[in-house]
Amino acid sequence: FFRQQWLGFLFEPTTVLDALAIFPYYLEKLGDKSKGLLTLRLLRLFRVFQLVRLGQYNTTFQSFVNVMTKSLPYLRLLLVVLI
């Protein structure tokens, strides 16, 4: 009985989507670093953009984006100093 519940949980759509979301990270860790795996990095970047798109409905996220936008010149200066 427990095994059926556990297998049912593993194949729920939300669980499969979560697994697919983190799959590129582990694939990159297992892969050769010299190949770059640029495609997988782009997939992770698209996930970040999805969060940004969903965040437009959250006032806290809007405040964070506003602060980051206003501090962009200082962040650029910090990047120049660090490099």
KOLPAZA-764773 format. One record per residue: residue in one letter; x, y, z of N, C-alpha, C in turn. Coordinates in pm, whole numbers, plus 50000, padded with zeros to 5 digits. Example, Ala and Ser with C-alpha at 12.3 -4.5 7.8 and 13.67 -1.06 7.14 Angstrom:
BEGIN
a513194943150780512304955050780513204967050780 s512854977550708513674989450714512905000350787 
END
This chain:
BEGIN
f500834987950000500005000050000500875012650000 f501885012650087502765024350094503505026349962 r503935015549901504665016449775503805022649665 q502535019249661501635024949561501465039949582 q501335043949709501215058249737502485065749696 w503635059749726504895066249694505075067349544 l504775056849471504875057349325503865067149267 g502685067749327501695077549282502195091749300 f502875094249412503445107449438504535110749337 l505385100949305506485103249211505995107049072 f504855102149034504365104648898503275115248890 e503085122648999502165134048992502785144748902 p501965152248830502525162348738503435172548806 t503075177048925503905187148992505265181349032 t505295168849073506565162649110507445160748987 v506855156848878507635155048754508185168548708 l507395179148716507875192348675509015197148765 d508905194548895509985198248985511275190748950 a511135177948920512305169948883512925175148754 l512095178548657512615183848531513285197448550 a512815204948649513385218248673514805217348727 i515105207248808516445206148864517335196648785 f516775189548690517535179948611518745186048539 p518635197848478519805203548409520985206048502 y520715209748627521795212348722522615199548744 y521935188648772522645176148798523295170548672 l522675172648560523275168148435524565175748407 e524565188548439525775196448420526865192148517 k526485188648639527465184148737528095170848694 l527325162248631527845149448587528625150448456 g528325160648378528935162148246530345167648253 d530965168048138532325173248125532275188548126 k533135194648206533145209348218533635215948090 s534455209348013535015215747894533975217847785 k532915210147787531885211647683531025223947706 g530955228747828530235241047856528765238947888 l528125230147818526695227547838525895240547840 l526125248647740525465261647731523945260347726 t523455250047662522015248247651521375246647789 l522015238947875521465237048008521515249848090 r522545257548070522605270448140521495279748093 l521205279247964520115287447913518775282847969 l518585269947985517345264948045517185270148187 r518275270348262518185275748398517895290648396 l518465297648299518195311948287516725314548255 f516145306248170514715307648139513875305348264 r514305296448352513575294448477513595307148561 v514725314148562514815326748636513855336948577 f513795337548444512865346848381511415343548413 q511095330848429509745327048468509445332348607 l510405331548697510205336948832509975351948827 v510725358748741510545373248728509155376348675 r508705368548579507385370848521506295368548626 l506445358148705505455355348809505545365548922 g506745371048942506935380649050506275394049027 q505825396748906505205409648880503895411348956 y503355400349008502105401149083502335402149233 n503585401849274503925402149416504515415849449 t503965422749547504435436249580505845435949639 t506185425649714507535424649769508555423249657 f508235415049559509145413349446509245426149365 q508155433349352508195446149281509095456149354 s509045456049485509915464849563511385461049544 f511655448049543513025443349522513545447649384 v512735446149282513135450149147513365465149142 n512525472749209512685487349213514015491249278 v514345484749390515605487649458516795483749371 m516725472149307517825467649221518005476849101 t516905481749048516975490948934517645503948974 k517275509149091517855521749136519325520249174 s519745508449216521135506549258522015500749147 l521495499849027522245494048916523585501148888 p523655514548891524965520948868526005516848973 y525595515549097526525511749203526945497149189 l526015488849143526375474849120527365473449005 r527215481748903528185481748793529565485948842 l529605496148926530875500748982531505489749066 l530715482949145531225471949226531795460849137 l531125458049028531605447848935532945451948873 v533085464548838534345469348782535455468248885 v535165471749009536185471049113536595456649140 l535645447549140535945433549168536705426749054 i536495431348932537175425248818538435432848792 
END
